[in-house]
Amino acid sequence: KLDRLGLAGMRTLGLWGPVVVWCASIYAFSATPDLSSGLAMDLPLRKVAHLLEYAVLYLLTRRAVGGTWAPALPHAWLAAGGFSMLYAMGDEYHQTFVRMRVGCWSDVGIDSCGVLLAWLLDRAMKRS
């Protein structure tokens, strides 16, 4: 007897725990009223951060979906991409309730580019 979770539970936690932590981090940053750094490059840096945070979310979710339902779900990339996009939309909606923040469809577009970039990277790694 390993513990109360068991081997399957530990595996599930190892796959989905990082996704939950990453989503919670995105949510926490979105709940922050003002993320301005005061730097001249503040806006471009924040947009690159958007792109990267959703690229990472896609990769973590792709890993979790593939490790959990691989035989039953041959298109794990689609589930991971769909989840990441829905989370991006929800994140922008959440920001409409945060003081000094606004939800922007353009940010969802940037997040989508991050998902696409990660998908391309994922495909390239699988081919090599």
Buried (B, 14 or more C-beta within 10 A) or exposed (E): EEEEEEEEEEEBEEBBEBBEEBBEEBEEBBEEEEEEEEEEEEEEEBBEBBBBBBBBBBBBBBBBBBBBEEEEEEEBBEBBBBBBBEBBBBBBEBBEEBEEBEBEEEBBEBBBBBBBBBBEEBEEEEEE
